[in-house]
Amino acid sequence: MVYRHYAPATKVAVVRMANQSYSRDDIRRALGEQFSNQSFRRWNYLYTLTQRVIQDPARYKQRGAIGQILADKRDFILELVQTEPGLFLDEIQERLYDESGTLLSVPAIHRNLVTKMEITLKKANTVNIRKSLRAKYAWVEKMMNVPVEYLVFTDEFGCCSRDLLRTFSAQNRAAKLIDSSWIRIPKVKAKHFEHFIKYRLLPWMNCYPVVNLILVMDNARNIHHKLNPIELCFSQIKSYLCRSQLLA
C-alpha cells in the first residue's frame, strides 16, 4: 500500500462536502484531487468518531522499526561500547533490549553508531602472549639481507573455492602464465602434508644459496586444534627439520 500525503485543508473540504451530500466524483472534480476511496472512508470515519478530520499525532501508530535512539539510550550504548569495545551488534541489540525494552534492528544500531554517535568499527590488533619482541627483531635482522626469491612459504587455508581447484587456465598461445620457478600453489590435506613436504617440496628446493633456499612455515596456533588440523602436522615437521638440520 502506498501512503500519499494530502494537505489538511483538502481533508477538511472533502469531509465538509461529503456531509453536504456531494458524491465522490463531484468532490474530486471540484477540488481537483484524485483521492482514493479508502482515504475518503477513513477521513469520514475519523470525523464520525472524533469530530476531527486530522488525527492527533501523539496517537499515530509506529510504522516499521524504530529508526533513532533517544538520548538516554544513546548514553547507555556509549557507556557499553567504552567498557566492552569488542561487542557485536547483535549483542548491543540484546543489551539495549534488556536495559530499556527497546528493540532496534541490527542495521538501525549500526546506522545510529556511525551517523548519529560517530562511532566507527576498528579492527582489533591481537597480540600473542608468547610473542617475544627480542626474538622477532633478531630474526628480522638475520633475514633482512636474504632476497625474497630465496624464501618458500607454506600455510594452511580453510577455504575451498572453485578458483583454487583449477589446475589449468586460459592464456594466449606462447604466452607465459605463471613462472613456476618462484611460485607454486599445490593443495594437500592435513594427513598428506608431511608426505608433501618430504617428497615434493624439499626435493624441489635447493641446499645452497640460490632461489628456493629457506622454508618459512606458519607457526600460528588456533584456539582448538580441531579447528585447524594442519597445525597437528606442523609441529612434527618443524621438530624433524630442527633435528635433521636439512635447511640449516
C-alpha positions in Angstrom: 0.0 0.0 0.0 1.3 3.4 -1.0 0.7 6.3 1.5 0.1 9.6 -0.2 0.3 13.0 1.6 -2.8 15.2 1.5 -3.0 18.7 2.8 -5.2 19.2 5.9 -7.3 21.7 4.1 -8.1 19.1 1.4 -9.3 16.6 4.0 -11.5 19.3 5.7 -13.0 20.2 2.3 -13.7 16.6 1.4 -15.4 15.8 4.7 -17.5 19.0 4.6 -18.7 18.4 1.0 -19.4 14.8 1.9 -21.7 15.9 4.7 -23.4 18.2 2.2 -24.3 15.0 0.2 -21.9 15.6 -2.7 -20.7 12.5 -4.4 -17.1 11.4 -4.5 -16.7 12.2 -8.2 -18.2 15.7 -7.7 -15.8 16.3 -4.9 -12.8 15.1 -6.9 -13.8 17.4 -9.8 -14.4 20.4 -7.6 -11.2 20.1 -5.6 -9.0 18.7 -8.4 -7.7 15.9 -6.2 -7.7 12.2 -7.1 -8.0 10.7 -3.6 -8.7 7.0 -3.2 -12.0 5.6 -1.9 -10.1 4.2 1.1 -8.8 7.6 2.1 -12.4 9.0 1.7 -13.8 6.4 4.0 -11.0 6.8 6.6 -11.4 10.6 6.8 -15.2 10.3 7.2 -14.8 7.5 9.8 -12.3 9.6 11.8 -14.7 12.6 11.7 -17.6 10.4 12.9 -15.6 9.1 15.9 -13.6 12.2 17.0 -15.3 15.1 15.2 -11.9 15.8 13.8 -10.5 15.3 10.3 -6.9 15.2 11.3 -5.8 12.7 14.0 -3.7 13.7 16.9 0.0 13.0 16.0 0.6 11.6 19.6 -1.8 8.8 18.7 -0.2 7.8 15.5 0.9 4.1 15.3 4.6 3.3 14.8 5.0 2.0 11.3 8.1 -0.2 10.9 11.1 -0.4 13.2 12.3 2.4 15.4 14.9 4.3 13.5 16.6 6.5 16.0 17.9 6.1 19.6 16.8 8.5 22.3 19.4 10.5 24.3 19.2 8.3 27.4 19.6 5.1 25.4 22.4 6.7 23.4 24.3 7.3 26.7 23.8 3.7 27.6 25.2 2.5 24.3 28.2 4.8 24.6 29.0 3.5 28.0 28.5 0.0 26.8 30.9 0.4 23.9 33.5 2.2 26.0 33.5 -0.6 28.6 33.2 -3.5 26.1 34.5 -2.4 22.7 34.5 -5.9 21.4 30.7 -6.4 21.4 29.0 -7.4 18.3 26.0 -5.5 17.0 23.5 -8.3 18.0 25.0 -8.2 21.5 24.4 -4.5 21.7 20.9 -5.1 20.5 20.3 -7.7 23.2 21.8 -5.5 26.0 19.7 -2.5 24.9 16.5 -4.6 24.9 17.3 -6.0 28.4 18.0 -2.5 29.7 15.1 -0.4 28.3 12.8 -2.8 26.4 13.6 -1.0 23.1 14.1 -3.4 20.2 16.2 -2.0 17.4 17.2 -3.8 14.3 20.9 -4.5 13.8 21.1 -2.2 10.7 19.5 0.6 12.8 22.0 0.1 15.6 24.9 0.3 13.1 23.4 3.3 11.4 23.0 5.1 14.8 26.5 4.2 15.8 28.1 5.5 12.7 25.9 8.5 11.7 24.5 9.8 15.0 27.1 8.8 17.5 30.2 8.9 15.2 31.5 5.6 16.4 33.4 3.6 13.8 34.4 -0.1 13.9 38.1 -0.7 14.4 40.0 -3.9 13.7 41.5 -5.2 16.9 45.2 -5.9 16.9 45.6 -9.3 18.6 48.9 -10.0 20.3 50.2 -13.4 21.1 51.0 -13.7 24.8 54.1 -15.8 23.9 55.4 -13.2 21.5 59.0 -12.1 22.1 59.9 -8.8 20.5 63.6 -9.5 21.1 63.4 -12.8 19.2 61.3 -11.1 16.5 63.8 -8.3 15.8 66.7 -10.7 16.0 65.0 -12.8 13.3 64.3 -9.7 11.2 67.9 -8.6 11.5 69.0 -12.1 10.4 66.7 -12.2 7.4 66.9 -8.6 6.3 69.6 -9.3 3.7 68.0 -12.5 2.3 66.5 -12.0 -1.1 62.8 -12.7 -1.3 63.2 -15.3 -4.1 65.2 -17.4 -1.6 62.0 -17.9 0.5 59.4 -20.6 0.2 56.2 -20.2 2.2 53.7 -22.8 3.4 50.5 -22.0 5.2 47.1 -23.5 5.9 44.0 -22.5 4.0 40.4 -23.1 5.3 38.5 -22.2 2.2 37.7 -24.4 -0.8 36.8 -22.3 -3.8 36.4 -23.1 -7.5 39.4 -20.9 -8.3 41.7 -22.9 -6.0 40.5 -26.2 -7.5 41.5 -25.2 -11.0 44.7 -26.8 -12.4 44.5 -25.2 -15.9 44.0 -21.6 -17.0 43.3 -20.0 -20.4 46.1 -17.8 -21.9 47.2 -16.7 -25.3 49.3 -19.1 -27.2 53.1 -18.9 -26.4 52.3 -16.5 -23.5 53.8 -17.3 -20.1 51.1 -17.8 -17.4 53.0 -18.4 -14.1 56.7 -18.6 -13.5 57.0 -22.0 -11.8 60.5 -21.2 -10.5 59.1 -18.8 -7.8 55.5 -19.7 -7.2 53.6 -22.9 -6.9 50.1 -23.5 -5.4 49.7 -27.1 -4.5 46.8 -28.1 -2.3 47.1 -31.0 0.1 45.1 -32.2 3.1 46.5 -32.3 6.6 47.1 -36.0 6.6 49.1 -35.8 3.3 51.0 -32.6 4.3 54.0 -34.5 5.8 54.4 -36.5 2.6 54.1 -33.4 0.5 56.9 -31.6 2.5 59.2 -34.6 2.5 58.8 -35.9 -1.1 57.6 -33.0 -3.1 58.6 -29.7 -1.6 62.1 -30.4 -0.1 63.4 -32.1 -3.3 62.2 -29.1 -5.3 64.1 -26.7 -3.0 67.9 -26.0 -3.0 70.5 -26.6 -0.3 72.9 -23.9 -1.4 72.4 -20.1 -1.6 70.1 -19.7 -4.6 66.4 -19.4 -5.1 64.0 -21.6 -3.0 66.5 -22.0 -0.2 64.6 -21.2 3.0 61.3 -22.8 4.0 59.1 -20.5 6.1 56.2 -22.4 7.8 53.3 -20.9 9.6 53.6 -21.1 13.4 50.2 -19.6 14.5 48.2 -21.7 16.9 44.5 -21.7 16.9 42.1 -21.8 19.8 41.4 -25.5 19.3 43.5 -27.9 17.3 40.4 -29.5 15.7 39.6 -26.2 14.1 42.9 -26.2 12.4 44.0 -29.8 11.8 47.0 -28.9 9.7 48.8 -27.5 12.7 49.0 -31.0 14.1 51.4 -31.8 11.3 53.3 -28.6 11.5 54.9 -29.3 14.9 56.1 -32.7 13.8 57.6 -31.3 10.6 59.4 -28.5 12.4 60.9 -30.8 15.0 62.1 -33.1 12.2 63.7 -30.2 10.4 65.4 -29.0 13.6 66.8 -32.4 14.4 68.0 -33.2 10.9 69.1 -29.6 10.0 68.1 -30.1 6.4 67.6 -26.4 5.9 70.3 -25.1 8.2 
